[in-house]
Amino acid sequence: MRMKESIATKSFFGVVAGVFGYLAGCLNEIVIILALLVIMDYILGIAAVFMQGKQFDSTLALKGAFKKALYAFVIVLGYLG
């Protein structure tokens, strides 16, 4: 149950931030910030693997990169549409 609450909370704040960004006319800045955060998330995820002393799994890293690319694709589709 806790996971559903977390997803609902994140979704709510995402929608609120999107609406305020749209109303303020600063969607370009929000998309750029989101792209930077996604890149930082990927880099920090790889760094965390090495800091924890775990074996780097290139398959898992590629899966994560593909997932981030799909996020970017969906965001660009929504932004252009």
N, C-alpha and C positions, 0 to 999 in steps of 0.2 A: 504494500500500500504506500509505503514511503516513496518509492520510485515514481509512482504515478503523480504524487503530490509535487515532486520535484520537477517533473516534466511539465505539469500544468502551470506551475509557478514560472518556469523559464519561458514557456510559450506566452503566458500573459504579459510578462515584461517585454518580450520581443515584439509583440503586437503593439503594446503601448509605445515603445520606442519608435517603431515604424510609423505609427500614426503621427506622433509628435514631429518626427523627422520630415514627414510629408507636409504637414501643416506649416512647419518652419521653413520649408523649401531647401533643406540641407541634406537631401538624400545622397548626393554625390559624396559628401564627406563621410556619411555613415557607411556607405558601401566600401570606401577606401579603408576606413578603420576596421571594418569587418574582415576585409581581405588580409590586412596586416595581422590581425588577431589569429586568423586561421593559419597563416604561415608560421607565426610564433608558436602556436599550439603544436604544429608538426615538428618543428625544430626542438622544442622543449620535450616532446615525447621521446624523440630519439636520444636526447641528452639524458633523460631520466633512466633509460635502459642502461646506458653506460655507467651512470652514477650509482645505480643499484647493483652493479656488477653482474648483470644478466648477459646472456648471449644475445647478440644482435640477430634478429630474424628478418632477413630481407623480404621474405614473403609477407610477413605481417606489416612491414614498413610500406611495401607496395600496395597492400590492401588499404592501409590508412591514407596513402597518397591518392589512390583512386577514389576513396570516399570523399576526401576533401575536394577533388576535382569535380565530382558530381554535385557537391554542395555549391561550388562556384558556378557550375553550369545552370543549376536551378535558380540561383540568385540573379545571374545575368538574364535568364529568360524572364523572370519576374520584373526585373528592372527595365528591360527593353519593351516588354509587353504592356 
